[in-house]
């Protein structure tokens, strides 16, 4: 019985770690992720630094962490611009993006 409880607890933790809790908002859908070259004719409007948990008992998948950071950055940038460019790499679940306004 104890082994069954342990197995269920471990399974629950693994399921939680693999879930994505970050959802793209309707406003965030209007924000593109571009490269520096693609924003050459855009106006820089600021920066945003976003972070997610990069480990919860177990190390989280790097791509999943990066995907969640991009979603958070798009959501946060929506009121200040319509494009973001990553300006730092992902470090310990944190990344900074530059926000641009490209459309009038």
Secondary structure, 3 states (H helix, E strand, C coil): CHHHHHHHHHHHHHHHHHCCCCCCCCCHHHCEECCCHHHCCCEEEEEEEEECCCECCCECCHHHHHHHHHHHHHHHHCCCCCEEEECCCCECCEEEEEEEECCC
